[in-house]
Amino acid sequence: MFARHLEVNEFLDIVMVTPKKIWKQVICLDNGIAGIVYGFLDQGTFYYLDRFYPSKQKEEEIQNMDFYELHKELYTKLNLKVHLVAQQFHLN
């Protein structure tokens, strides 16, 4: 299993054609800001919306972060989380 990001339009296109159960994942970034990432499982892949939703108090800090650094961190953390869950439930 692995994680793959989708842009908003891709995410919505898939979900609108074939309804999926949407999962929310809480991710804590290296700078200590926690937030939610939404996604769904499909054929052994966790597809996630390439957006990070922190608390209202932390939105400005996230907006000041480098977009590519945030993207890289989300990709790394979500792939690690998916891999660990798959191992725990013997899904690999």
Kinemage of the C-alpha trace (Angstrom):
@kinemage 1
@onewidth
@group {chain A} dominant
@subgroup {mainchain}
@vectorlist {calphas} color= white
{ca met a 1} P 0.000 0.000 0.000
{ca phe a 2} L 1.071 3.547 -0.607
{ca ala a 3} L -0.333 7.084 -0.602
{ca arg a 4} L -0.829 9.291 -3.625
{ca his a 5} L -1.937 12.923 -3.615
{ca leu a 6} L -4.697 14.293 -5.801
{ca glu a 7} L -5.483 17.868 -6.701
{ca val a 8} L -8.921 19.145 -5.714
{ca asn a 9} L -10.468 18.639 -9.162
{ca glu a 10} L -9.064 15.091 -9.461
{ca phe a 11} L -10.271 14.189 -5.971
{ca leu a 12} L -13.779 15.507 -6.627
{ca asp a 13} L -14.024 13.870 -10.060
{ca ile a 14} L -13.269 10.444 -8.591
{ca val a 15} L -15.540 10.830 -5.566
{ca met a 16} L -18.449 12.136 -7.631
{ca val a 17} L -18.269 9.297 -10.190
{ca thr a 18} L -17.779 6.507 -7.654
{ca pro a 19} L -18.747 7.421 -4.085
{ca lys a 20} L -16.013 6.537 -1.606
{ca lys a 21} L -15.782 6.480 2.164
{ca ile a 22} L -13.760 9.584 3.042
{ca trp a 23} L -11.186 9.111 5.808
{ca lys a 24} L -9.580 11.908 7.755
{ca gln a 25} L -6.004 11.568 8.900
{ca val a 26} L -4.483 13.768 11.574
{ca ile a 27} L -0.904 14.661 10.674
{ca cys a 28} L 1.550 16.512 12.888
{ca leu a 29} L 4.174 18.410 10.939
{ca asp a 30} L 7.790 18.688 12.046
{ca asn a 31} L 7.131 22.268 13.206
{ca gly a 32} L 4.474 20.985 15.652
{ca ile a 33} L 1.404 22.117 13.713
{ca ala a 34} L -1.272 19.443 13.505
{ca gly a 35} L -3.974 19.330 10.890
{ca ile a 36} L -6.309 17.091 8.942
{ca val a 37} L -5.831 15.539 5.515
{ca tyr a 38} L -8.791 13.898 3.765
{ca gly a 39} L -8.563 10.821 1.567
{ca phe a 40} L -10.008 7.488 0.519
{ca leu a 41} L -8.820 3.932 -0.059
{ca asp a 42} L -9.046 2.414 -3.522
{ca gln a 43} L -7.438 -0.861 -4.591
{ca gly a 44} L -4.620 -0.751 -2.072
{ca thr a 45} L -3.798 2.939 -2.481
{ca phe a 46} L -4.679 5.787 -0.137
{ca tyr a 47} L -5.545 8.782 -2.306
{ca tyr a 48} L -5.463 12.029 -0.377
{ca leu a 49} L -6.529 15.573 -1.084
{ca asp a 50} L -3.384 17.651 -1.471
{ca arg a 51} L -4.508 20.156 1.155
{ca phe a 52} L -3.698 20.498 4.845
{ca tyr a 53} L -6.345 21.840 7.223
{ca pro a 54} L -4.875 23.130 10.498
{ca ser a 55} L -6.738 24.902 13.284
{ca lys a 56} L -7.816 28.486 12.612
{ca gln a 57} L -5.041 29.739 14.917
{ca lys a 58} L -2.353 28.063 12.777
{ca glu a 59} L -3.642 28.875 9.272
{ca glu a 60} L -1.368 31.897 8.880
{ca glu a 61} L 1.719 29.860 9.824
{ca ile a 62} L 0.824 27.240 7.216
{ca gln a 63} L 0.318 29.920 4.568
{ca asn a 64} L 3.818 31.220 5.348
{ca met a 65} L 5.370 27.778 4.866
{ca asp a 66} L 7.005 26.868 1.570
{ca phe a 67} L 4.355 24.990 -0.449
{ca tyr a 68} L 6.825 22.394 -1.715
{ca glu a 69} L 8.171 21.669 1.761
{ca leu a 70} L 4.624 21.175 3.055
{ca his a 71} L 3.806 18.938 0.075
{ca lys a 72} L 6.955 16.853 0.635
{ca glu a 73} L 6.288 16.463 4.349
{ca leu a 74} L 2.667 15.416 3.823
{ca tyr a 75} L 3.696 12.883 1.164
{ca thr a 76} L 6.393 11.393 3.389
{ca lys a 77} L 4.271 11.214 6.536
{ca leu a 78} L 1.198 9.808 4.773
{ca asn a 79} L 3.208 7.130 2.974
{ca leu a 80} L 4.843 6.127 6.247
{ca lys a 81} L 1.478 5.996 8.010
{ca val a 82} L -0.128 3.923 5.230
{ca his a 83} L 2.831 1.542 5.203
{ca leu a 84} L 2.728 1.050 8.978
{ca val a 85} L -1.048 0.467 9.004
{ca ala a 86} L -0.710 -2.043 6.159
{ca gln a 87} L 1.987 -3.937 8.081
{ca gln a 88} L -0.067 -3.894 11.263
{ca phe a 89} L -3.052 -5.459 9.481
{ca his a 90} L -0.954 -7.595 7.116
{ca leu a 91} L -2.308 -5.856 4.019
{ca asn a 92} L 0.955 -5.915 2.046
